[in-house]
Amino acid sequence: MAVQQRRNSKSRTAKRRTHFKLTAPTLVKCPTCGEYKLPHHACTNCGSK
């Protein structure tokens, strides 16, 4: 098993963590009831696509 030989700098750690960001889910309005839902999913309010 590998053992770390040197401490990583803060900038190197930050470079690795740049891809760990969260993205907000894309929401569209339901054409039937107007409630927001995920695209290509059934509406949780009225059940229509």
C-alpha distance matrix in Angstrom:
0.0 3.8 6.6 10.0 12.6 15.7 17.2 18.2 22.0 24.0 25.3 22.0 21.0 24.5 24.3 21.3 23.2 26.5 25.9 25.4 29.1 31.3 34.3 37.5 38.6 41.5 44.6 48.0 51.3 52.4 55.6 57.3 56.6 55.1 52.0 48.7 46.3 43.4 44.6 45.0 44.7 47.5 49.0 48.1 51.6 54.0 51.8 53.0 51.0
3.8 0.0 3.8 6.6 9.1 12.1 13.8 14.8 18.6 20.8 22.0 18.7 18.0 21.6 21.4 18.7 20.9 24.1 24.0 23.7 27.5 30.0 33.0 36.4 37.7 40.6 43.8 47.2 50.6 52.0 55.2 57.0 56.4 54.6 51.6 48.2 46.0 43.0 44.2 44.8 44.8 47.7 49.0 48.3 51.7 54.1 52.1 53.2 51.0
6.6 3.8 0.0 3.8 6.3 9.4 11.1 12.9 16.6 19.0 20.7 17.8 17.0 20.8 21.1 18.8 20.9 24.2 24.6 24.1 27.7 30.4 33.7 37.0 38.7 41.6 44.8 48.4 51.7 53.2 56.5 58.3 57.4 55.6 52.5 49.1 47.1 44.3 45.7 46.6 46.4 49.3 50.4 49.5 52.8 55.4 53.6 54.8 52.7
10.0 6.6 3.8 0.0 3.8 5.9 7.4 9.2 12.9 15.5 17.2 14.4 13.9 17.7 18.2 16.3 18.4 21.7 22.6 22.3 25.7 28.7 31.9 35.3 37.3 40.2 43.5 47.1 50.4 52.2 55.5 57.4 56.4 54.4 51.4 47.9 46.1 43.4 44.8 46.0 45.9 48.9 49.8 48.9 52.1 54.8 53.2 54.3 52.1
12.6 9.1 6.3 3.8 0.0 3.8 7.0 9.5 12.8 16.0 17.6 15.1 15.4 19.1 19.4 18.2 20.6 23.6 24.8 24.9 28.2 31.4 34.6 38.0 40.2 43.0 46.3 49.9 53.2 55.2 58.4 60.4 59.5 57.3 54.4 50.9 49.2 46.5 47.8 49.0 49.1 52.2 53.0 52.3 55.4 58.1 56.6 57.5 55.3
15.7 12.1 9.4 5.9 3.8 0.0 3.8 6.4 9.2 12.6 14.3 12.3 12.9 16.4 17.0 16.4 18.7 21.5 23.2 23.4 26.4 29.7 32.9 36.4 38.8 41.6 44.9 48.4 51.8 53.9 57.1 59.3 58.2 55.8 53.0 49.4 48.0 45.4 46.8 48.3 48.5 51.5 52.1 51.4 54.4 57.2 55.9 56.8 54.5
17.2 13.8 11.1 7.4 7.0 3.8 0.0 3.8 6.4 9.4 11.7 10.2 10.1 13.6 14.8 14.4 16.1 19.0 21.1 20.9 23.7 27.0 30.3 33.6 36.2 39.1 42.3 45.9 49.1 51.4 54.6 56.7 55.5 53.1 50.2 46.7 45.4 43.0 44.5 46.3 46.3 49.3 49.7 48.9 51.7 54.7 53.5 54.5 52.3
18.2 14.8 12.9 9.2 9.5 6.4 3.8 0.0 3.8 6.6 8.3 6.4 6.6 10.1 11.0 10.8 12.8 15.4 17.6 17.8 20.5 23.9 27.1 30.5 33.1 35.8 39.1 42.7 46.0 48.3 51.5 53.7 52.6 50.1 47.3 43.7 42.5 40.0 41.4 43.2 43.5 46.5 46.9 46.3 49.2 52.0 50.9 51.6 49.4
22.0 18.6 16.6 12.9 12.8 9.2 6.4 3.8 0.0 3.8 5.4 5.3 6.4 8.7 10.0 11.1 12.6 14.7 17.5 17.9 20.0 23.6 26.6 29.9 32.8 35.4 38.6 42.1 45.4 48.0 51.1 53.4 52.2 49.4 46.8 43.2 42.3 40.0 41.4 43.5 43.8 46.8 47.0 46.5 49.1 52.1 51.1 51.8 49.5
24.0 20.8 19.0 15.5 16.0 12.6 9.4 6.6 3.8 0.0 3.8 5.5 5.1 6.1 8.6 10.0 10.5 12.3 15.5 15.5 17.2 20.7 23.7 26.8 29.9 32.5 35.7 39.2 42.3 45.0 48.1 50.4 49.1 46.3 43.7 40.1 39.4 37.3 38.8 41.1 41.4 44.3 44.3 43.7 46.2 49.2 48.4 49.1 47.0
25.3 22.0 20.7 17.2 17.6 14.3 11.7 8.3 5.4 3.8 0.0 3.8 5.4 5.0 6.1 8.7 9.8 10.6 13.9 14.9 16.3 20.0 22.7 26.0 29.0 31.3 34.6 38.0 41.2 44.0 46.9 49.4 48.3 45.4 43.0 39.4 38.6 36.4 37.6 39.9 40.5 43.6 43.7 43.4 45.9 48.7 47.9 48.3 46.0
22.0 18.7 17.8 14.4 15.1 12.3 10.2 6.4 5.3 5.5 3.8 0.0 3.8 5.4 5.1 6.5 8.8 10.2 12.9 14.0 16.3 20.0 22.7 26.2 28.9 31.2 34.7 38.1 41.5 44.0 47.0 49.4 48.5 45.8 43.3 39.6 38.5 36.0 37.1 39.1 39.7 42.9 43.3 43.1 45.8 48.5 47.4 47.8 45.4
21.0 18.0 17.0 13.9 15.4 12.9 10.1 6.6 6.4 5.1 5.4 3.8 0.0 3.8 5.5 5.3 6.4 8.9 11.3 11.5 14.0 17.5 20.6 24.0 26.7 29.3 32.7 36.2 39.5 41.9 45.0 47.3 46.2 43.6 40.9 37.3 36.2 33.8 35.1 37.1 37.5 40.5 40.8 40.4 43.1 45.9 44.9 45.5 43.3
24.5 21.6 20.8 17.7 19.1 16.4 13.6 10.1 8.7 6.1 5.0 5.4 3.8 0.0 3.8 5.4 5.0 6.2 9.5 10.0 11.5 15.2 18.0 21.4 24.3 26.8 30.1 33.5 36.8 39.4 42.5 44.8 43.7 40.9 38.4 34.8 33.9 31.7 33.0 35.2 35.7 38.7 38.8 38.5 41.1 43.9 43.1 43.5 41.2
24.3 21.4 21.1 18.2 19.4 17.0 14.8 11.0 10.0 8.6 6.1 5.1 5.5 3.8 0.0 3.8 5.5 5.5 8.3 10.2 12.0 15.8 18.1 21.7 24.3 26.4 30.0 33.2 36.7 39.3 42.1 44.7 43.9 41.1 38.8 35.0 34.0 31.4 32.3 34.4 35.2 38.5 38.9 38.9 41.5 44.1 43.1 43.3 40.7
21.3 18.7 18.8 16.3 18.2 16.4 14.4 10.8 11.1 10.0 8.7 6.5 5.3 5.4 3.8 0.0 3.8 5.7 6.9 8.3 11.1 14.7 17.3 21.0 23.3 25.6 29.2 32.5 36.0 38.3 41.3 43.7 43.0 40.4 37.9 34.2 32.8 30.1 31.0 32.8 33.5 36.7 37.3 37.2 40.1 42.7 41.4 41.8 39.2
23.2 20.9 20.9 18.4 20.6 18.7 16.1 12.8 12.6 10.5 9.8 8.8 6.4 5.0 5.5 3.8 0.0 3.8 5.4 5.3 7.8 11.4 14.4 17.9 20.4 23.1 26.4 29.9 33.3 35.6 38.7 41.0 40.0 37.5 34.8 31.2 30.0 27.5 28.8 30.8 31.2 34.3 34.6 34.3 37.1 39.8 38.7 39.3 36.9
26.5 24.1 24.2 21.7 23.6 21.5 19.0 15.4 14.7 12.3 10.6 10.2 8.9 6.2 5.5 5.7 3.8 0.0 3.8 5.6 6.6 10.4 12.6 16.2 18.9 21.0 24.5 27.8 31.2 33.8 36.7 39.3 38.4 35.6 33.3 29.5 28.5 26.0 27.0 29.3 30.0 33.2 33.5 33.5 36.1 38.7 37.8 38.0 35.5
25.9 24.0 24.6 22.6 24.8 23.2 21.1 17.6 17.5 15.5 13.9 12.9 11.3 9.5 8.3 6.9 5.4 3.8 0.0 3.8 5.6 8.8 10.7 14.5 16.6 18.8 22.3 25.6 29.2 31.5 34.4 36.9 36.3 33.7 31.3 27.5 26.1 23.3 24.2 26.2 26.9 30.2 30.8 31.0 33.8 36.2 34.9 35.1 32.5
25.4 23.7 24.1 22.3 24.9 23.4 20.9 17.8 17.9 15.5 14.9 14.0 11.5 10.0 10.2 8.3 5.3 5.6 3.8 0.0 3.8 6.7 9.7 13.2 15.4 18.2 21.5 25.1 28.4 30.6 33.8 36.0 35.0 32.6 29.9 26.2 24.8 22.3 23.7 25.8 26.0 29.0 29.4 29.1 31.9 34.6 33.4 34.0 31.7
29.1 27.5 27.7 25.7 28.2 26.4 23.7 20.5 20.0 17.2 16.3 16.3 14.0 11.5 12.0 11.1 7.8 6.6 5.6 3.8 0.0 3.8 6.6 10.0 12.8 15.5 18.7 22.3 25.5 28.0 31.1 33.4 32.3 29.6 27.1 23.4 22.4 20.1 21.7 24.1 24.4 27.3 27.3 27.1 29.7 32.4 31.6 32.0 29.8
31.3 30.0 30.4 28.7 31.4 29.7 27.0 23.9 23.6 20.7 20.0 20.0 17.5 15.2 15.8 14.7 11.4 10.4 8.8 6.7 3.8 0.0 3.8 6.7 9.4 12.4 15.4 19.1 22.2 24.5 27.8 29.9 28.7 26.1 23.4 19.8 18.8 16.7 18.6 21.2 21.1 23.9 23.7 23.4 25.9 28.7 28.0 28.5 26.5
34.3 33.0 33.7 31.9 34.6 32.9 30.3 27.1 26.6 23.7 22.7 22.7 20.6 18.0 18.1 17.3 14.4 12.6 10.7 9.7 6.6 3.8 0.0 3.8 6.4 8.9 12.1 15.6 18.9 21.4 24.5 26.8 25.8 23.1 20.7 17.0 16.0 13.9 15.4 18.2 18.5 21.4 21.2 21.4 23.8 26.3 25.6 25.8 23.6
37.5 36.4 37.0 35.3 38.0 36.4 33.6 30.5 29.9 26.8 26.0 26.2 24.0 21.4 21.7 21.0 17.9 16.2 14.5 13.2 10.0 6.7 3.8 0.0 3.8 6.5 9.0 12.6 15.6 18.2 21.4 23.6 22.3 19.6 17.1 13.4 12.9 11.3 13.3 16.5 16.5 19.0 18.3 18.5 20.5 23.1 22.8 23.1 21.1
38.6 37.7 38.7 37.3 40.2 38.8 36.2 33.1 32.8 29.9 29.0 28.9 26.7 24.3 24.3 23.3 20.4 18.9 16.6 15.4 12.8 9.4 6.4 3.8 0.0 3.8 6.2 9.9 13.1 15.2 18.5 20.6 19.7 17.3 14.7 11.0 9.6 7.6 9.7 12.8 12.7 15.3 14.9 15.3 17.7 20.0 19.4 19.5 17.5
41.5 40.6 41.6 40.2 43.0 41.6 39.1 35.8 35.4 32.5 31.3 31.2 29.3 26.8 26.4 25.6 23.1 21.0 18.8 18.2 15.5 12.4 8.9 6.5 3.8 0.0 3.8 6.9 10.5 12.9 15.7 18.3 17.8 15.2 13.4 9.6 8.5 6.4 7.3 10.9 11.6 14.3 13.9 15.2 17.2 19.0 18.5 17.9 15.5
44.6 43.8 44.8 43.5 46.3 44.9 42.3 39.1 38.6 35.7 34.6 34.7 32.7 30.1 30.0 29.2 26.4 24.5 22.3 21.5 18.7 15.4 12.1 9.0 6.2 3.8 0.0 3.8 6.9 9.4 12.5 14.8 14.1 11.4 9.6 5.9 5.4 5.0 6.4 10.2 10.4 12.2 11.1 12.6 14.0 15.8 15.7 15.1 13.2
48.0 47.2 48.4 47.1 49.9 48.4 45.9 42.7 42.1 39.2 38.0 38.1 36.2 33.5 33.2 32.5 29.9 27.8 25.6 25.1 22.3 19.1 15.6 12.6 9.9 6.9 3.8 0.0 3.8 6.5 9.0 11.8 11.6 8.9 8.3 5.4 5.6 6.2 6.0 9.5 10.1 11.4 10.1 12.5 13.3 14.3 14.4 13.1 11.1
51.3 50.6 51.7 50.4 53.2 51.8 49.1 46.0 45.4 42.3 41.2 41.5 39.5 36.8 36.7 36.0 33.3 31.2 29.2 28.4 25.5 22.2 18.9 15.6 13.1 10.5 6.9 3.8 0.0 3.8 6.2 8.7 8.2 5.2 5.5 4.5 6.2 8.6 8.7 11.4 11.4 11.5 9.3 11.7 11.4 12.1 13.0 11.6 10.5
52.4 52.0 53.2 52.2 55.2 53.9 51.4 48.3 48.0 45.0 44.0 44.0 41.9 39.4 39.3 38.3 35.6 33.8 31.5 30.6 28.0 24.5 21.4 18.2 15.2 12.9 9.4 6.5 3.8 0.0 3.8 5.4 5.7 4.7 5.3 6.0 6.4 9.0 9.0 10.5 9.9 9.0 6.7 9.7 9.1 8.8 9.7 8.0 7.5
55.6 55.2 56.5 55.5 58.4 57.1 54.6 51.5 51.1 48.1 46.9 47.0 45.0 42.5 42.1 41.3 38.7 36.7 34.4 33.8 31.1 27.8 24.5 21.4 18.5 15.7 12.5 9.0 6.2 3.8 0.0 3.8 6.1 5.8 8.3 9.5 10.2 12.3 11.3 12.2 12.4 11.2 9.6 12.8 11.8 10.4 11.3 8.6 8.2
57.3 57.0 58.3 57.4 60.4 59.3 56.7 53.7 53.4 50.4 49.4 49.4 47.3 44.8 44.7 43.7 41.0 39.3 36.9 36.0 33.4 29.9 26.8 23.6 20.6 18.3 14.8 11.8 8.7 5.4 3.8 0.0 3.8 6.0 8.3 10.7 11.4 14.1 13.7 14.2 13.4 11.2 9.1 11.7 9.8 7.7 9.4 7.3 8.6
56.6 56.4 57.4 56.4 59.5 58.2 55.5 52.6 52.2 49.1 48.3 48.5 46.2 43.7 43.9 43.0 40.0 38.4 36.3 35.0 32.3 28.7 25.8 22.3 19.7 17.8 14.1 11.6 8.2 5.7 6.1 3.8 0.0 3.8 5.6 8.9 10.5 13.8 14.5 15.6 14.2 11.9 8.8 10.4 7.8 6.8 9.7 8.9 10.6
55.1 54.6 55.6 54.4 57.3 55.8 53.1 50.1 49.4 46.3 45.4 45.8 43.6 40.9 41.1 40.4 37.5 35.6 33.7 32.6 29.6 26.1 23.1 19.6 17.3 15.2 11.4 8.9 5.2 4.7 5.8 6.0 3.8 0.0 3.8 6.5 9.0 12.4 13.1 15.0 14.2 12.8 9.7 11.4 9.4 9.7 12.0 11.1 11.7
52.0 51.6 52.5 51.4 54.4 53.0 50.2 47.3 46.8 43.7 43.0 43.3 40.9 38.4 38.8 37.9 34.8 33.3 31.3 29.9 27.1 23.4 20.7 17.1 14.7 13.4 9.6 8.3 5.5 5.3 8.3 8.3 5.6 3.8 0.0 3.8 6.4 10.2 11.9 14.0 12.5 11.2 7.7 8.6 7.1 8.7 10.8 10.9 11.5
48.7 48.2 49.1 47.9 50.9 49.4 46.7 43.7 43.2 40.1 39.4 39.6 37.3 34.8 35.0 34.2 31.2 29.5 27.5 26.2 23.4 19.8 17.0 13.4 11.0 9.6 5.9 5.4 4.5 6.0 9.5 10.7 8.9 6.5 3.8 0.0 3.8 7.2 9.2 12.1 10.9 10.8 8.0 9.1 9.1 11.1 12.2 12.1 11.6
46.3 46.0 47.1 46.1 49.2 48.0 45.4 42.5 42.3 39.4 38.6 38.5 36.2 33.9 34.0 32.8 30.0 28.5 26.1 24.8 22.4 18.8 16.0 12.9 9.6 8.5 5.4 5.6 6.2 6.4 10.2 11.4 10.5 9.0 6.4 3.8 0.0 3.8 6.4 8.8 7.3 7.7 5.8 7.3 8.9 10.6 10.5 10.5 9.4
43.4 43.0 44.3 43.4 46.5 45.4 43.0 40.0 40.0 37.3 36.4 36.0 33.8 31.7 31.4 30.1 27.5 26.0 23.3 22.3 20.1 16.7 13.9 11.3 7.6 6.4 5.0 6.2 8.6 9.0 12.3 14.1 13.8 12.4 10.2 7.2 3.8 0.0 3.8 6.5 5.6 7.9 7.8 9.5 11.9 13.4 12.2 12.0 9.9
44.6 44.2 45.7 44.8 47.8 46.8 44.5 41.4 41.4 38.8 37.6 37.1 35.1 33.0 32.3 31.0 28.8 27.0 24.2 23.7 21.7 18.6 15.4 13.3 9.7 7.3 6.4 6.0 8.7 9.0 11.3 13.7 14.5 13.1 11.9 9.2 6.4 3.8 0.0 3.8 5.5 8.3 9.2 11.9 14.1 14.6 13.1 11.8 8.7
45.0 44.8 46.6 46.0 49.0 48.3 46.3 43.2 43.5 41.1 39.9 39.1 37.1 35.2 34.4 32.8 30.8 29.3 26.2 25.8 24.1 21.2 18.2 16.5 12.8 10.9 10.2 9.5 11.4 10.5 12.2 14.2 15.6 15.0 14.0 12.1 8.8 6.5 3.8 0.0 3.8 6.9 9.3 12.2 14.7 14.5 12.2 10.5 7.1
44.7 44.8 46.4 45.9 49.1 48.5 46.3 43.5 43.8 41.4 40.5 39.7 37.5 35.7 35.2 33.5 31.2 30.0 26.9 26.0 24.4 21.1 18.5 16.5 12.7 11.6 10.4 10.1 11.4 9.9 12.4 13.4 14.2 14.2 12.5 10.9 7.3 5.6 5.5 3.8 0.0 3.8 6.4 8.8 11.7 11.8 9.2 8.7 6.3
47.5 47.7 49.3 48.9 52.2 51.5 49.3 46.5 46.8 44.3 43.6 42.9 40.5 38.7 38.5 36.7 34.3 33.2 30.2 29.0 27.3 23.9 21.4 19.0 15.3 14.3 12.2 11.4 11.5 9.0 11.2 11.2 11.9 12.8 11.2 10.8 7.7 7.9 8.3 6.9 3.8 0.0 3.8 6.3 8.8 8.4 5.5 5.5 4.6
49.0 49.0 50.4 49.8 53.0 52.1 49.7 46.9 47.0 44.3 43.7 43.3 40.8 38.8 38.9 37.3 34.6 33.5 30.8 29.4 27.3 23.7 21.2 18.3 14.9 13.9 11.1 10.1 9.3 6.7 9.6 9.1 8.8 9.7 7.7 8.0 5.8 7.8 9.2 9.3 6.4 3.8 0.0 3.8 5.5 5.7 4.7 5.5 6.0
48.1 48.3 49.5 48.9 52.3 51.4 48.9 46.3 46.5 43.7 43.4 43.1 40.4 38.5 38.9 37.2 34.3 33.5 31.0 29.1 27.1 23.4 21.4 18.5 15.3 15.2 12.6 12.5 11.7 9.7 12.8 11.7 10.4 11.4 8.6 9.1 7.3 9.5 11.9 12.2 8.8 6.3 3.8 0.0 3.8 6.0 5.6 8.3 9.6
51.6 51.7 52.8 52.1 55.4 54.4 51.7 49.2 49.1 46.2 45.9 45.8 43.1 41.1 41.5 40.1 37.1 36.1 33.8 31.9 29.7 25.9 23.8 20.5 17.7 17.2 14.0 13.3 11.4 9.1 11.8 9.8 7.8 9.4 7.1 9.1 8.9 11.9 14.1 14.7 11.7 8.8 5.5 3.8 0.0 3.8 6.0 8.4 10.7
54.0 54.1 55.4 54.8 58.1 57.2 54.7 52.0 52.1 49.2 48.7 48.5 45.9 43.9 44.1 42.7 39.8 38.7 36.2 34.6 32.4 28.7 26.3 23.1 20.0 19.0 15.8 14.3 12.1 8.8 10.4 7.7 6.8 9.7 8.7 11.1 10.6 13.4 14.6 14.5 11.8 8.4 5.7 6.0 3.8 0.0 3.8 5.7 8.9
51.8 52.1 53.6 53.2 56.6 55.9 53.5 50.9 51.1 48.4 47.9 47.4 44.9 43.1 43.1 41.4 38.7 37.8 34.9 33.4 31.6 28.0 25.6 22.8 19.4 18.5 15.7 14.4 13.0 9.7 11.3 9.4 9.7 12.0 10.8 12.2 10.5 12.2 13.1 12.2 9.2 5.5 4.7 5.6 6.0 3.8 0.0 3.8 6.7
53.0 53.2 54.8 54.3 57.5 56.8 54.5 51.6 51.8 49.1 48.3 47.8 45.5 43.5 43.3 41.8 39.3 38.0 35.1 34.0 32.0 28.5 25.8 23.1 19.5 17.9 15.1 13.1 11.6 8.0 8.6 7.3 8.9 11.1 10.9 12.1 10.5 12.0 11.8 10.5 8.7 5.5 5.5 8.3 8.4 5.7 3.8 0.0 3.8
51.0 51.0 52.7 52.1 55.3 54.5 52.3 49.4 49.5 47.0 46.0 45.4 43.3 41.2 40.7 39.2 36.9 35.5 32.5 31.7 29.8 26.5 23.6 21.1 17.5 15.5 13.2 11.1 10.5 7.5 8.2 8.6 10.6 11.7 11.5 11.6 9.4 9.9 8.7 7.1 6.3 4.6 6.0 9.6 10.7 8.9 6.7 3.8 0.0
